[in-house]
């Protein structure tokens, strides 16, 4: 973002010099007076542009801070410092500042995990080692158009995870693309097409952190005041195409309000609506259907028309070194066949991992009913995608700017049992993650 600010400051300085030179000869002719007026207009335009850019950078910083607070407890590297600022700075650069080196960027991560599972019965104890690798590249054709792709490990038939269990008699790893997209910026808005990163404000309750959208999307930010911004996002999600029958698709939109007008904190509120039309299940498997109810014909019993509300409040009641963040979410499916149609979650975060030596504590509780959310794209941290009660406790520690350690404990059980799960009592899952990012 520094090149943007420097460019604006240079333009403003040049304009000031020119204004002074013209002002010194203002009385020589009416033409020079006209030039002065034009320069003053240009100067004011540049000042307004600089103010708008400052608001945009402040809004992006608040969004980055929130992402760090809400980062998945499994240690997703998307929350590591530096990634989003660099991407935002590059996309905001004027065309004449994009060198060949600036056009191409790479980022990625590798995660090592040990997982311990316990539950009723002697055979319910399971230990496993898990690895994950992701590598993303982006190339800016100019300051309006960027091409992106991401290569990941894991099963390409499972959009909810890139994890690989260390097993199968030492078989080699499977690698595939989970993103391939074009991002265009026009008139202050971002447009996406292909298989692109999630653009909605989210938690794992509705959108698992590994799920990407395939189709088209757009988002635009509006400055409502010095410390208040509104972001409007929408997508058309192509889920499954059938050559001889109806397709499966989703149209969704979200409004997200960010306000940072009080000392040491900010508040966020987002409201989303996701309308699914599931006509084809040709490309679905049991891992996609998961815990939503299906009928004898194999189709969903419920439709899915979700209203999703997320609210967050960050404060510094104990000073700047101990910030507190409260986050709550409520979802209701207005297409469910019965009252198994709602879900909620709440989280408390203490501190954040912004730099080496920083740490963060989290406690969360979530509860879902069987058809409250579309299970194909929801939480996969536990075996149940819906119809669960879940306690989560986590500790994160930043060993360096590129290395973080995470310890997470999940305690869960079915909520109603209507999802026909074989799990019927409380179970525990403990994960130790070591994440390397670049």
N, C-alpha and C positions, 0 to 999 in steps of 0.2 A: 504494500500500500504506500510505501514511502515514495516510489517514483511518481505516483499520482499527486501526492501532496506537494512534492518538489516542483512538478510541472505547473500546478496551479499557482504556487508561490512565485515561480519565475514569470508566468504570464501576468500576474498581478503587479509584480515589480516593474516589468516593462511598461505596463499600462500607466503606472504612476509616473514614470520618467517622461513618457510621451505627453501625459497630461500637463506636467510641469513646463515642458518645453513650449507647448502650444499656448498655455496660459500666459507665458511671458510676452507673447506677441498678439494677445487677444484683441487688441484695439487696432490692429493694422488693417483688418478687413473683415467683412461679414462672413466670408468663406472660412476664415480661420476660426471664427466663433462657432460656426457650424461643426468644424472638425472637433473642437473642444467638447461640444455637446455629444457627438458620436463617441468620443473616447470615454466620456463619463458614463454613458450608457453601457459601453463594453466593460468598463471597470466594475460597474454594479452587477453586470451579468456574471463576471468572473467571481465576484464576492459571493453571489448567490450560489454559484456552482460549487465553490469551496465549502460553503455552509452545508449544502446538501450532501457533499461527499463526507464531511465530518459526521453528519447524522447517520449516514449509511455505515461508516466504519464503526461508530458507537453501537449501532444496532447489531452488526455482525459480531462485535465483541461480546455483546450480551448473549447472543445466540450461541456463540462458542462456549461461554461460561456455563450456559444451561446444558449444552451437550456434555460437558465434562461432568456436571452434577448428575445427569441422568444416564451416563454411559452404562451399558449393560454390565452386570456384576461379573460376567465371565471375562472381562478385561478387553473388550473390543478396542483395537488400536485407533479407531476413528476418533477417540476422545483424546489422543495424545496431542500435545501442543504443536502448533506450527502448520498442520496440514491445511486447515480450512482458510487460515489467513492468507497463505500463499496462493491458494486457488482463487480466492476472492480478489486478491491484488492483481493476479494475472488477467482475470476476466475483465477487470476494470481499467486496464491499461489502454491509453490511446493507441491507435494503430501504428503510429510512427515511432513508438517506443518498444515494439515487440522485435527483439533481435532473434536470430535463429536459436540461440540458447534458451531464450525466454519461452519459445513456442512449445518446447517439449519438457514434460515433467513426469516424474515417477514417484510413487509412494507405495508402501506395502507394510506387511507385518508377518511375524511368525509367532505362534503360540504353542507352548508346551503345557500339557495338563495332566494332572493325576486326579482321578475321581474314585470316590468310595461310596458305595450304595449299601444301605441296610434296611431291613424290614422284617415283618413276621416270618418265621420259618427258617430252618437251617440253610436252605438253598437260596435265600434271598440276599445273601451277602455277595456283592460283586465289586471287584476292583478293576480299573482299566486305565491304560495310558492313551492319551489323545493328542494329536498334532493338527495344526491348521496353518496353511500358508496362503497369502493373498498378495498379488502384485498388480497395481493399477498404473496405467499410462494415459496421459492426455496430451494432445497436440493442438495448439491454437493456430488455425488457418489464418486468422486475423483477430481483431479485437471483438468481433461479433460471433464467430463460429469456432467451437472447440469440439474435437472428436475424442472419445474416451473408450477405454476397454479395461476389463479387469479379469485376470486369470486367478483361479482358486483351486484348492484341493477339494476332495469330497465327492459325494455321489451327485452327478448332474441331474438325477431324477428327484432330488430333495432340495427345494428352494430355501428351506429354513436353516440350513447349516452347511458349513464348509469343513466340518470336523471329520477326521479320519481316526478310527480306532486302530491301535497297533495290534494287529491280529493276522489271521489268514496265512499263517506260515510264511511271513515275511514277503508277501506280495508287494509289488511296486505300487506307488501311489497313482490315483486317477486325478487328472487335471482337466479343467474345462473353463469356459468363459461364463461368468455370471453377469457381466455388463458389456454392452456394446452399443454406444449411443452417440448422438450428436446433440450439442447444447448450443443454442443460438441466443444472442442478447440483442433485442431491439426495443426502442422506446421505453427503456427502463425495466423491461420484463425479461425473464428467462424462459426459453422454450426447449422442450426435450422431446426426442423421438428415438425409438429403439428399445433397448432394455437398460434402464437408467436408474440412478440412485433414488431412494425414497425421498420425496420432497415434503411430505406431511410431518408436522409435529407428531411424535409417536411415543408409545411405550410398548413393551412386549405383550401387553394385554390384548391388543388388536393386531399390531404389526411386529412380527419378530424382526430383530435387527439385521438378519441376513437376507430378508426378502427385498427384491428389487421389482420395480414396476416395468412391465413391457407394454408398449403402446405409445401414447403421446401425453405430454404434461406441460403445464405452464405455471409460473408464479411471478407475482409482482408485489413489490413493497411500496407502501405509501407512508410518508411522514405526516402524522397528524398533529405534531407539536414538537418542541425541542427535545422531549424525552419519550415520545410515544410514537410507535410505528405499528402499522397494520400490514400483514402479509396475506395475500389471497392466493390460494393454490388450487389447482384442479388437474385431474387426470382422466384419461379414458384408457382403461386397463383391459387388454386383450388376453383373456385367461386361457381359453381353449377354442380352437377352430375345428368345425366339422364340415367336411366337404359335401355331405348329403343331408344335413340337418341344422338345427339352430345352434348358434355359437354360445360360448360362455364369456361374459364380459362384465365389467364394472365401471360405472361412472361415479366419480367422487370429487368432492370439493371441501375446502377448509378455509376458515378465517382465523388468523392468529394475531392476537393483540399483545404487544410488548410495551411495558411502561417502566421507566427507570427514574421517575421524577422524585424519588425520596432518597435520603442519604443512606449509603451502605446497603442498598437493596433494590430489587426490582420485582415486578409482578407480571405474570404471563397468563393468558387465557386463550384457548383455542376451541373451536367448535367445528366438527367435521361431519359430513354425511356421505355414506358409501352405499350405493345401490347396486347390488349384484343381480345379474340375470344369468342363471346357470341353465343353459340349454344342452350343452354337450359335456359328457364325462369321459369322452374317448381317451384323453390323455391323462386321466386321473388313476391313481392307484390307492391302496389302502393308507399309505402314508399321507396322501392328500386329503382323503375323506376324514381320517383321524376320528375325533370323538363326537362330531355332529351326528345326529340321528338320520338314518336312511330307512326307506321302506323296502318291501319285498322286491320292487323293481330296481333296487340299487340307487335310487335317486334320493336327494335330500327331502326330508319331511317338511322342513321350513324354508321359506324364502329368507333372504338376508338384506335388510334395509337398516343399516346401523347409523345411529346418532352417537357420536363420540365427543365427550367434553373433557378437556384436560386443563387443570388450573395449577399454577405453581407460584410460590412466594418465597423469595430469598431475603433474609434479614441478617443483621450482625448484632444480636443482643449481647454477645460477650466480647465485642470488638472485632476488628478486621481479621484476626488470626483464627477465629472460630465462627465462620459464617454457618447459618442454618438454612436449609432449603426444605420446604414442605411441598409435596406434590400429590395431587389427587386426580383420579380419573373415574368417569362413570360412562357406561355404554349400555344402550338399549337397542334390541333388534325388534323393529316394528313389523317384521315379516314372519316372526315365529308362530308356530301353530298353537302354542299354549303359553303359559306364564314362565317357561324356562327361557327367559329372554333378556336377562340383564346381568351385568358384571360391574365390579368396582375394584379399585386398587388405591392404596395410599402408601407413600414413602416419606421417610425422614432422612436427610443427609446432613452430616456434620463435617465441615471443612471440605476441601477439594484438593485434587492432585494436579496442581498447576506447574510444579517444578520439582527438581530433585529434593528428596527428603520430605516432601509433603505427603499427607495421608488423608484418608476419608473413611468414615463409618456410615453404614446404611442399614436401616431396618425397613422392611416393607411387608404389607399383608395384602393379598388379593383373593377374590372369590368370584367365580364365574358359574353361571348356569349353562345347561348343555348346549343350547343353540343361541347363546348370547352374542357370540362372535363367529366369524367364518374361520373354522379351525385350520384350514389348509395353510393360512399365512400367519397364524398367531404363535404365541409362546411355545418354544420347544426346549426350554431349560429343564423341564420335567417330562415324564411320559404322557401326561395328560395335557391336551391342548385346550380343552374346556372342561366344565363340570369338576372343578377342583377348589380346594382351599389351600392356600400357600403362604407360608411364612418364609421370609428371606432375610438373612443377616450377612453382611459383607464387610470386608476390610480391604482397602486398597493402599498401596504404598509405592511411591515413585522412586525407584532406585536411581534413575537418571532421567534425562529428558526423553530417552529412547527406550528405557527398560522399566517395566512396572510389574509389581507382584500383587496378586489378588487371592483372597481366601473367601469362599462363599459357601454358606450352608442353606440348603433348602429343606423345609419340612412340609410335607404335603399329604393330602388324602382326597378321595373323591368327595364331591359335594352332595350329590343326590344318588349317584349310581345309575342314572338313566342312560349314560353313555356306554353301558354294557362292558365296562372295564373289569378286568380280573383283580384290580387293586381294590382293597376294601378297608384298609386300615392306614394309620399314619406311617409314612416312610421318610427316610432321610437320605439326602444326597449332599456330599461335601466335595468341593472342587478347589484345587490349588492350581492357579494359573501363573505362568511366567510369560510375559509378552514382550517381544522385541519389535520396535517400529522404526521406520525410516521414511 
